[in-house]
Amino acid sequence: MIKKTLKAEPLTSEAFEGFGDVLMVSGAAPHRDEFAGNIENRRAEARANLTFIHAVPKPPLIGAVERHAFSSQTFVPMNGISYLVGVCPPATDGGPDLNGLVVFVASGGQAVNYDAGVWHSPLSVLDRPGEFVMLRWDDGSEQDTEIIKIKQPVEVQIS
């Protein structure tokens, strides 16, 4: 049975393991983290799709999940906005296992990089509008993004 309400936890690299990478600056001294995320393109004909997104707050609900079977997908907040990160493992048939859905709150200093094929919730900001940079590899086909609507949306409790 799918849970109707889930409590969002703070996003950490350890909790996100198996779904992708949490990217953030570590330390106050100037430095550069090379190859910080697993950026993956599984189709030679796909091109890098660098997109700027303006997102507005909505009620904290997860009404759909999506995946990009052939590409990782990265979201980088540009103005310190916190946002929801919902992920779930695949079911035996390859679809989303919604019973395994977990939800995190990413701080405005954290970017997420979903591994290719990971089921995740669409981008959802919490308190105020915000801008993001998104990177994904697309070829313009229906295989770029697979979206499944959840019959009974999951409410997210933010502490």
C-alpha positions in Angstrom: 0.0 0.0 0.0 1.3 3.4 -0.9 1.8 5.8 2.0 -0.5 8.8 1.8 1.7 11.2 3.8 5.5 11.1 3.9 7.8 13.2 6.1 10.6 15.0 4.2 14.0 14.5 5.7 17.1 16.8 5.1 19.0 15.8 2.0 22.3 14.1 2.7 24.7 12.3 0.4 24.4 9.1 2.5 20.6 9.1 2.3 20.6 9.8 -1.4 23.1 7.0 -2.2 21.9 4.7 -4.9 19.9 7.5 -6.6 22.6 9.9 -7.7 24.8 12.6 -6.2 24.3 15.5 -3.9 26.5 18.3 -5.1 27.6 21.2 -2.8 30.6 23.2 -1.9 32.5 21.8 1.0 34.5 24.2 3.1 35.1 28.0 3.1 38.5 28.0 1.5 38.5 28.5 -2.3 38.6 25.2 -4.1 37.1 23.3 -7.1 35.5 19.9 -7.0 36.3 18.2 -10.3 33.9 15.5 -11.7 31.6 16.1 -8.7 28.6 14.2 -10.3 28.1 11.2 -12.5 27.0 13.0 -15.7 25.9 10.2 -18.0 24.7 10.0 -21.6 23.7 6.6 -22.9 22.8 7.7 -26.5 25.5 8.9 -28.9 22.9 11.0 -30.9 21.7 12.9 -27.8 22.8 16.4 -27.1 23.4 18.2 -23.9 20.2 20.1 -22.9 21.1 23.0 -20.6 17.9 24.6 -19.5 17.1 27.5 -17.2 13.9 27.0 -15.1 11.8 29.4 -13.1 9.8 27.4 -10.6 6.9 28.6 -8.3 5.8 27.1 -5.1 2.9 24.6 -5.0 1.5 22.5 -2.2 4.0 19.9 -1.1 2.5 16.9 -3.0 4.0 14.3 -5.3 1.5 13.6 -8.0 3.9 12.0 -10.5 7.3 10.5 -10.9 9.6 10.6 -13.9 12.7 9.1 -15.2 15.2 9.6 -18.0 16.4 6.1 -18.9 19.3 7.3 -21.1 20.6 10.3 -19.2 21.4 11.7 -15.8 19.6 14.9 -14.8 21.1 17.7 -12.7 19.3 20.5 -11.0 21.4 23.5 -9.6 19.5 26.1 -7.6 20.7 29.6 -8.6 19.2 31.8 -5.8 19.4 29.8 -2.5 15.9 28.3 -2.8 15.0 25.0 -1.0 13.2 22.3 -2.9 11.8 18.8 -2.7 13.6 15.8 -3.9 11.5 12.6 -4.1 13.0 9.4 -5.3 12.0 5.7 -5.4 13.6 2.5 -6.5 12.5 0.6 -9.6 9.9 -2.2 -9.2 10.5 -5.7 -10.7 8.7 -4.6 -13.9 11.0 -1.5 -14.2 8.3 0.9 -13.2 8.5 3.0 -10.0 8.2 1.2 -6.7 6.1 3.9 -5.0 6.1 1.9 -1.7 9.8 2.8 -1.5 9.3 6.5 -2.2 11.4 8.8 0.1 11.4 12.6 0.1 14.1 15.0 1.0 14.4 18.8 1.4 17.4 20.1 -0.5 18.8 23.4 0.8 19.5 26.2 -1.6 23.2 25.3 -1.5 22.7 21.7 -2.7 22.3 20.6 -6.3 21.1 17.1 -7.1 22.2 14.8 -9.9 19.8 11.9 -10.6 21.5 8.9 -12.1 20.1 7.7 -15.5 17.0 5.7 -15.0 16.2 6.9 -11.5 12.5 7.5 -10.8 12.1 11.0 -9.2 9.5 13.6 -8.5 9.3 16.7 -10.8 11.0 19.8 -9.5 9.1 21.5 -6.7 10.2 24.6 -4.8 9.0 25.2 -1.3 8.8 28.8 0.1 9.3 31.2 -2.8 9.9 31.2 -6.6 13.3 30.3 -7.7 15.6 29.7 -10.6 17.5 26.5 -11.5 19.9 25.3 -14.2 19.0 21.8 -15.4 21.3 19.6 -17.5 20.1 16.4 -19.3 21.0 14.7 -22.5 18.1 14.6 -25.0 17.5 13.6 -28.6 14.0 15.0 -28.9 12.3 11.6 -28.8 9.6 10.3 -26.4 12.4 8.3 -24.8 13.9 11.5 -23.3 11.4 11.5 -20.4 8.9 9.0 -19.0 6.3 10.3 -16.7 3.9 8.3 -14.6 1.0 10.0 -12.7 0.3 8.7 -9.2 -3.3 7.8 -8.8 -3.4 9.0 -5.2 -0.9 12.0 -4.8 1.4 11.7 -1.8 1.3 14.6 0.7 4.7 15.7 2.0 5.1 16.9 5.5 7.8 19.5 5.9 9.2 20.0 9.4 
